[in-house]
């Protein structure tokens, strides 16, 4: 029997101290695929997902244009 070294999502979440769902979403966002059909991931993935930016990006607010001056007749 062949033994694979890897980590499950539960183990990754415990290592980072985050919920299972958060770890799963971060892995999805990175596009990482499991090493096997039993969802074992390379242990180096812990460092990759530690600081993944999640959520909606900040809205960029453009400065208002100054009002046009009225022409004098």
DSSP file (Angstrom, degrees, kcal/mol; ACC not computed):
  #  RESIDUE AA STRUCTURE BP1 BP2  ACC     N-H-->O    O-->H-N    N-H-->O    O-->H-N    TCO  KAPPA ALPHA  PHI   PSI    X-CA   Y-CA   Z-CA
    1    1 A X              0   0    0      0, 0.0     2,-0.4     0, 0.0     0, 0.0   0.000 360.0 360.0 360.0 138.1    0.0    0.0    0.0
    2    2 A X        -     0   0    0      2,-0.0     2,-0.5     0, 0.0     0, 0.0  -0.733 360.0-147.4 -92.0 134.8    1.3    3.5   -0.9
    3    3 A X        -     0   0    0     -2,-0.4     2,-0.4     2,-0.0     0, 0.0  -0.888   9.6-156.7-105.2 128.7    1.2    6.2    1.8
    4    4 A X        -     0   0    0     -2,-0.5     2,-0.5     2,-0.0    32,-0.0  -0.854   9.3-140.0-104.4 138.1    0.6    9.8    0.7
    5    5 A X        +     0   0    0     -2,-0.4     2,-0.3    35,-0.1    38,-0.1  -0.843  50.2 112.3 -94.5 129.2    1.8   12.7    2.8
    6    6 A X        -     0   0    0     -2,-0.5     2,-0.4    36,-0.1    36,-0.2  -0.977  55.0-107.9-176.1 178.9   -0.8   15.5    2.8
    7    7 A X  B     -A   41   0A   0     34,-2.5    34,-2.9    -2,-0.3     2,-0.1  -0.965  21.3-134.3-128.6 143.6   -3.2   17.4    4.9
    8    8 A X     >  -     0   0    0     -2,-0.4     4,-2.2    32,-0.2     5,-0.2  -0.442  34.3-105.5 -84.9 168.0   -7.0   17.5    5.0
    9    9 A X  H  > S+     0   0    0     30,-0.4     4,-2.7     1,-0.2     5,-0.2   0.877 122.3  56.2 -62.6 -36.8   -8.9   20.7    5.1
   10   10 A X  H  > S+     0   0    0      1,-0.2     4,-2.3     2,-0.2    -1,-0.2   0.917 108.7  46.3 -60.6 -43.1   -9.7   20.1    8.8
   11   11 A X  H  > S+     0   0    0      2,-0.2     4,-2.3     1,-0.2    -2,-0.2   0.892 112.6  50.1 -67.3 -39.3   -6.0   19.8    9.6
   12   12 A X  H  X S+     0   0    0     -4,-2.2     4,-2.0     2,-0.2    -2,-0.2   0.923 111.1  49.1 -63.5 -44.4   -5.2   23.0    7.5
   13   13 A X  H  X>S+     0   0    0     -4,-2.7     5,-2.0     1,-0.2     4,-1.6   0.907 111.4  49.2 -62.8 -42.5   -8.0   24.9    9.4
   14   14 A X  H  <5S+     0   0    0     -4,-2.3    -1,-0.2     1,-0.2    -2,-0.2   0.905 109.1  53.1 -62.9 -41.2   -6.7   23.7   12.8
   15   15 A X  H  <5S+     0   0    0     -4,-2.3    -1,-0.2     1,-0.2    -2,-0.2   0.886 117.5  36.8 -61.0 -40.4   -3.1   24.8   11.8
   16   16 A X  H  <5S-     0   0    0     -4,-2.0    -1,-0.2    -5,-0.1    -2,-0.2   0.611 106.6-124.3 -89.0 -13.5   -4.3   28.3   10.9
   17   17 A X  T  <5 +     0   0    0     -4,-1.6     2,-0.3     1,-0.3    -3,-0.2   0.850  69.8 122.4  72.6  34.0   -6.9   28.6   13.7
   18   18 A X      < -     0   0    0     -5,-2.0    -1,-0.3    -6,-0.2    -2,-0.1  -0.838  69.2 -86.1-123.5 161.8   -9.7   29.4   11.2
   19   19 A X     >  -     0   0    0     -2,-0.3     4,-2.0     1,-0.1     5,-0.2  -0.261  37.3-114.9 -64.9 156.0  -13.0   27.7   10.5
   20   20 A X  H  > S+     0   0    0      1,-0.2     4,-2.5     2,-0.2     5,-0.2   0.903 115.6  53.4 -55.5 -46.7  -13.2   24.7    8.0
   21   21 A X  H  > S+     0   0    0      1,-0.2     4,-2.5     2,-0.2    -1,-0.2   0.867 106.9  51.9 -61.9 -38.4  -15.3   26.7    5.5
   22   22 A X  H  > S+     0   0    0      2,-0.2     4,-2.3     1,-0.2    -1,-0.2   0.928 110.6  47.5 -64.7 -45.5  -12.8   29.6    5.5
   23   23 A X  H  X S+     0   0    0     -4,-2.0     4,-2.1     1,-0.2    -2,-0.2   0.913 112.4  50.6 -60.9 -42.9   -9.9   27.3    4.7
   24   24 A X  H  X S+     0   0    0     -4,-2.5     4,-2.2     1,-0.2    -2,-0.2   0.918 110.8  47.8 -61.8 -45.3  -12.0   25.6    2.0
   25   25 A X  H  X S+     0   0    0     -4,-2.5     4,-2.5     2,-0.2    -1,-0.2   0.879 110.5  51.7 -65.5 -39.1  -12.9   28.9    0.3
   26   26 A X  H  X S+     0   0    0     -4,-2.3     4,-1.8     2,-0.2    -1,-0.2   0.903 109.9  49.3 -65.0 -40.2   -9.3   30.2    0.4
   27   27 A X  H  X>S+     0   0    0     -4,-2.1     5,-1.6     2,-0.2     4,-1.0   0.914 111.8  49.4 -63.9 -42.4   -8.1   27.0   -1.3
   28   28 A X  H ><5S+     0   0    0     -4,-2.2     3,-0.7     1,-0.2    -2,-0.2   0.915 108.1  53.6 -60.8 -43.4  -10.8   27.4   -3.9
   29   29 A X  H 3<5S+     0   0    0     -4,-2.5    -1,-0.2     1,-0.3    -2,-0.2   0.862 108.7  48.9 -62.2 -36.9   -9.8   31.0   -4.5
   30   30 A X  H 3<5S-     0   0    0     -4,-1.8    -1,-0.3    -5,-0.1    -2,-0.2   0.696 108.6-127.9 -74.3 -18.6   -6.2   29.9   -5.1
   31   31 A X  T <<5 +     0   0    0     -4,-1.0     2,-0.2    -3,-0.7    -3,-0.2   0.708  48.8 163.6  78.4  20.2   -7.4   27.2   -7.5
   32   32 A X      < -     0   0    0     -5,-1.6     2,-0.3    13,-0.0    -1,-0.2  -0.494  26.3-147.5 -74.2 140.4   -5.4   24.5   -5.7
   33   33 A X        -     0   0    0     -2,-0.2    -1,-0.0     1,-0.1    -5,-0.0  -0.835  21.4-107.1-106.8 145.9   -6.4   20.9   -6.5
   34   34 A X        -     0   0    0     -2,-0.3     7,-0.2     1,-0.1    -1,-0.1  -0.283  19.9-126.3 -67.6 157.8   -6.1   18.1   -3.9
   35   35 A X  S    S+     0   0    0      5,-4.5     2,-0.3     1,-0.0     6,-0.2   0.763  90.3  12.7 -73.8 -26.4   -3.4   15.5   -4.3
   36   36 A X  S >  S-     0   0    0      4,-0.7     3,-1.5   -32,-0.0     4,-0.4  -0.890  85.9 -97.5-143.6 172.5   -5.9   12.7   -4.2
   37   37 A X  T 3  S+     0   0    0     -2,-0.3    -3,-0.0     1,-0.3    -2,-0.0   0.638 117.0  68.6 -69.2 -12.4   -9.6   12.1   -4.4
   38   38 A X  T 3  S-     0   0    0      2,-0.1    -1,-0.3   -30,-0.0    -3,-0.0   0.226 118.4-108.3 -89.8  15.1   -9.7   12.0   -0.6
   39   39 A X    <   +     0   0    0     -3,-1.5     2,-0.5     1,-0.2   -30,-0.4   0.919  59.4 162.4  60.6  50.2   -8.9   15.7   -0.6
   40   40 A X        -     0   0    0     -4,-0.4    -5,-4.5   -32,-0.1    -4,-0.7  -0.876  19.6-161.3 -96.0 131.8   -5.4   15.6    0.7
   41   41 A X  B     -A    7   0A   0    -34,-2.9   -34,-2.5    -2,-0.5     2,-0.1  -0.819  28.4 -95.0-113.9 152.8   -3.4   18.8    0.0
   42   42 A X    >   -     0   0    0     -2,-0.3     3,-2.3   -36,-0.2     4,-0.2  -0.431  35.7-125.1 -61.4 133.6    0.3   19.4   -0.1
   43   43 A X  T >  S+     0   0    0      1,-0.3     3,-1.4     2,-0.2     4,-0.3   0.730 105.8  71.9 -57.2 -21.7    1.4   20.7    3.4
   44   44 A X  T >> S+     0   0    0      1,-0.3     4,-1.1     2,-0.2     3,-0.6   0.637  77.3  80.6 -69.1 -11.5    2.9   23.8    1.8
   45   45 A X  H <> S+     0   0    0     -3,-2.3     4,-2.3     1,-0.2    -1,-0.3   0.758  76.8  71.3 -66.1 -23.7   -0.7   25.1    1.1
   46   46 A X  H <> S+     0   0    0     -3,-1.4     4,-0.8     1,-0.2    -1,-0.2   0.929 101.1  43.6 -58.5 -45.6   -0.9   26.3    4.7
   47   47 A X  H <4 S+     0   0    0     -3,-0.6     4,-0.4    -4,-0.3    -1,-0.2   0.845 111.6  55.3 -68.8 -32.6    1.6   29.1    3.9
   48   48 A X  H  < S+     0   0    0     -4,-1.1     3,-0.4     1,-0.2    -2,-0.2   0.889 113.9  37.7 -68.0 -39.2   -0.2   29.9    0.6
   49   49 A X  H >< S+     0   0    0     -4,-2.3     3,-1.2     1,-0.2    -1,-0.2   0.499  89.2  94.8 -93.7  -2.4   -3.6   30.4    2.1
   50   50 A X  T 3< S+     0   0    0     -4,-0.8    -1,-0.2     1,-0.3    -2,-0.1   0.886 101.3  21.3 -55.6 -42.1   -2.5   32.2    5.3
   51   51 A X  T 3  S+     0   0    0     -4,-0.4     2,-0.3    -3,-0.4    -1,-0.3  -0.121  81.5 150.9-122.9  36.7   -3.0   35.7    3.8
   52   52 A X    <   -     0   0    0     -3,-1.2     2,-0.4     1,-0.1    -3,-0.1  -0.531  47.2-124.6 -70.6 131.4   -5.4   35.2    0.9
   53   53 A X        -     0   0    0     -2,-0.3     2,-0.3   -27,-0.1    -1,-0.1  -0.655  36.3-177.7 -78.2 126.7   -7.5   38.3    0.4
   54   54 A X        +     0   0    0     -2,-0.4     2,-0.1     2,-0.1   -28,-0.0  -0.851  32.8  36.2-123.6 158.6  -11.2   37.5    0.5
   55   55 A X  S    S-     0   0    0     -2,-0.3     2,-0.2     2,-0.0    -2,-0.0  -0.303  95.8 -30.8  97.0-179.0  -14.4   39.5    0.0
   56   56 A X        -     0   0    0     -2,-0.1     3,-0.1     1,-0.1    -2,-0.1  -0.515  68.1-111.1 -75.3 137.8  -15.4   42.4   -2.2
   57   57 A X        -     0   0    0     -2,-0.2    -1,-0.1     1,-0.1     2,-0.1  -0.323  41.8 -90.8 -66.9 153.6  -12.6   44.8   -3.2
   58   58 A X        -     0   0    0      1,-0.1     2,-0.3    -2,-0.0    -1,-0.1  -0.364  43.4-112.5 -63.7 141.4  -12.8   48.3   -1.8
   59   59 A X        -     0   0    0     -3,-0.1     2,-0.6     1,-0.1    -1,-0.1  -0.600  25.0-130.7 -78.0 132.8  -14.7   50.8   -4.0
   60   60 A X        -     0   0    0     -2,-0.3     2,-0.6    -3,-0.0    -1,-0.1  -0.754  18.6-154.0 -86.9 121.6  -12.5   53.5   -5.5
   61   61 A X        -     0   0    0     -2,-0.6     2,-0.3     0, 0.0    -1,-0.0  -0.863   7.2-147.1-100.6 119.0  -14.0   56.9   -4.9
   62   62 A X        -     0   0    0     -2,-0.6     3,-0.1     1,-0.1     2,-0.0  -0.607  25.7-105.2 -83.8 143.9  -13.0   59.5   -7.5
   63   63 A X        -     0   0    0     -2,-0.3     2,-0.1     1,-0.1    -1,-0.1  -0.355  41.0-102.6 -66.9 148.5  -12.6   63.1   -6.4
   64   64 A X        -     0   0    0      1,-0.1     2,-0.2    -2,-0.0    -1,-0.1  -0.427  33.5-117.5 -71.7 144.9  -15.4   65.4   -7.4
   65   65 A X        -     0   0    0     -2,-0.1    -1,-0.1     1,-0.1     3,-0.1  -0.581  34.3-104.6 -80.3 144.2  -14.8   67.8  -10.3
   66   66 A X        -     0   0    0     -2,-0.2    -1,-0.1     1,-0.1     2,-0.1  -0.380  40.9-101.7 -68.1 148.5  -14.9   71.5   -9.5
   67   67 A X        -     0   0    0      1,-0.1     2,-0.2    -2,-0.1    -1,-0.1  -0.404  39.3-107.4 -69.3 144.6  -18.0   73.3  -10.7
   68   68 A X        -     0   0    0     -2,-0.1     2,-0.2     1,-0.1    -1,-0.1  -0.491  32.8-116.9 -73.5 141.5  -17.6   75.4  -13.9
   69   69 A X        -     0   0    0     -2,-0.2     2,-0.2     1,-0.1    -1,-0.1  -0.559  29.9-113.1 -78.2 142.9  -17.6   79.1  -13.4
   70   70 A X        -     0   0    0     -2,-0.2     2,-0.3     1,-0.1    -1,-0.1  -0.508  29.0-118.3 -75.5 142.7  -20.4   81.1  -15.0
   71   71 A X        -     0   0    0     -2,-0.2     2,-0.4     2,-0.0    -1,-0.1  -0.613  23.5-133.0 -80.9 139.7  -19.5   83.4  -17.9
   72   72 A X              0   0    0     -2,-0.3    -1,-0.0     1,-0.1     0, 0.0  -0.753 360.0 360.0 -92.0 139.6  -20.2   87.1  -17.4
   73   73 A X              0   0    0     -2,-0.4    -1,-0.1     0, 0.0    -2,-0.0   0.398 360.0 360.0-102.5 360.0  -22.0   89.0  -20.2
